Amino acid sequence: MKKNVIIITLLSLAFTLISPFVFNAYVAEKPAELPYKAVFGAPFPYLGQVEDLPEASTSYPVIVELESPFEEKTDFSIIPFVLSFLCFFLLFFSIYSIIARFMDRKPIEKEPK
């Protein structure tokens, strides 16, 4: 069981770290303040980058993609990161538990008549 929990933990950590690059920020209308701070990550956004958006209102909606955290200044929030990791961990652990229960279940023997 320990080996499976470690594998689920690593899988959850990988999904948490990859999620900001998969899910983009969508800006439907021109924000009140420019430059705009876009947040990335799922299910709880934990990375933020300041982005320059177009001035014209007709240019919206805009999809903003995360740029490399090594090239751009990126704000990191630990609490949403932990919550995202916990959500992925609980999701994968529950799926693993359901599948393992069905695989390990012994067939019910019928009583002879």
C-alpha positions as CSV (number, residue, x, y, z in Angstrom):
1,M,0.0,0.0,0.0
2,K,2.9,2.4,0.7
3,K,4.3,1.9,-2.8
4,N,0.9,2.8,-4.3
5,V,0.5,5.9,-2.1
6,I,4.0,7.1,-3.2
7,I,3.0,6.6,-6.9
8,I,-0.3,8.4,-6.4
9,T,1.6,11.2,-4.7
10,L,4.1,11.6,-7.5
11,L,1.3,11.5,-10.1
12,S,-0.6,14.2,-8.2
13,L,2.5,16.4,-7.9
14,A,3.1,16.0,-11.7
15,F,-0.5,17.0,-12.6
16,T,-0.3,19.9,-10.2
17,L,2.9,21.2,-11.7
18,I,1.7,20.7,-15.3
19,S,-1.7,22.3,-14.8
20,P,-0.7,26.0,-15.3
21,F,0.7,25.1,-18.7
22,V,-2.4,23.3,-19.8
23,F,-5.1,25.8,-18.6
24,N,-4.9,29.3,-20.1
25,A,-6.4,32.5,-18.7
26,Y,-9.4,33.8,-20.6
27,V,-10.2,37.6,-20.5
28,A,-13.6,38.3,-21.9
29,E,-13.7,42.1,-21.4
30,K,-11.2,44.8,-21.0
31,P,-10.1,44.8,-17.3
32,A,-10.3,48.1,-15.3
33,E,-6.6,48.2,-14.6
34,L,-3.8,47.5,-17.1
35,P,-1.4,45.6,-16.9
36,Y,-3.5,42.6,-16.0
37,K,-2.4,39.9,-13.5
38,A,-3.4,36.6,-15.0
39,V,-3.6,33.5,-12.7
40,F,-2.8,30.0,-13.8
41,G,-3.2,26.5,-12.4
42,A,-6.1,24.1,-11.7
43,P,-8.3,23.5,-9.8
44,F,-7.0,26.3,-7.7
45,P,-4.8,28.9,-9.5
46,Y,-1.5,29.2,-7.8
47,L,0.7,31.1,-10.3
48,G,0.3,34.7,-11.4
49,Q,2.0,36.7,-14.1
50,V,1.5,40.3,-15.0
51,E,0.5,40.6,-18.7
52,D,0.2,43.5,-21.0
53,L,-3.2,43.3,-22.7
54,P,-4.5,45.4,-25.7
55,E,-5.9,48.8,-25.0
56,A,-8.7,48.6,-27.5
57,S,-12.0,47.1,-26.2
58,T,-12.6,45.5,-29.6
59,S,-9.6,43.2,-29.2
60,Y,-11.3,41.2,-26.6
61,P,-11.8,38.3,-25.7
62,V,-8.1,37.4,-25.2
63,I,-6.5,34.1,-24.2
64,V,-3.4,34.6,-22.1
65,E,-0.9,31.7,-21.9
66,L,1.6,31.1,-19.1
67,E,5.1,32.0,-20.1
68,S,8.1,30.2,-18.6
69,P,8.5,31.1,-14.9
70,F,12.2,31.2,-15.5
71,E,11.8,34.0,-18.1
72,E,9.0,36.1,-16.6
73,K,8.5,37.2,-13.0
74,T,5.9,34.8,-11.6
75,D,4.1,35.0,-8.3
76,F,3.7,31.7,-6.4
77,S,1.0,31.1,-3.8
78,I,1.6,28.1,-1.5
79,I,-1.9,27.6,-0.1
80,P,-3.6,27.2,-3.6
81,F,-0.8,24.9,-4.6
82,V,-1.3,22.6,-1.6
83,L,-5.1,22.7,-2.3
84,S,-4.6,21.8,-5.9
85,F,-2.2,19.0,-5.0
86,L,-4.6,17.7,-2.4
87,C,-7.5,17.7,-4.9
88,F,-5.5,15.7,-7.4
89,F,-4.3,13.3,-4.7
90,L,-7.8,12.6,-3.4
91,L,-9.1,12.2,-7.0
92,F,-6.4,9.7,-8.0
93,F,-6.5,7.9,-4.6
94,S,-10.3,7.4,-4.9
95,I,-10.1,6.1,-8.4
96,Y,-7.3,3.7,-7.4
97,S,-9.3,2.6,-4.4
98,I,-12.4,1.9,-6.5
99,I,-10.5,-0.1,-9.1
100,A,-8.4,-2.0,-6.6
101,R,-11.6,-3.0,-4.7
102,F,-13.1,-4.4,-7.8
103,M,-9.9,-6.3,-8.8
104,D,-9.4,-7.8,-5.4
105,R,-13.0,-8.9,-4.7
106,K,-13.5,-12.6,-4.5
107,P,-16.5,-14.0,-6.4
108,I,-19.5,-15.0,-4.2
109,E,-20.1,-18.7,-4.1
110,K,-23.6,-19.9,-4.6
111,E,-25.2,-22.2,-2.0
112,P,-25.9,-25.7,-3.2
113,K,-29.6,-26.6,-3.4
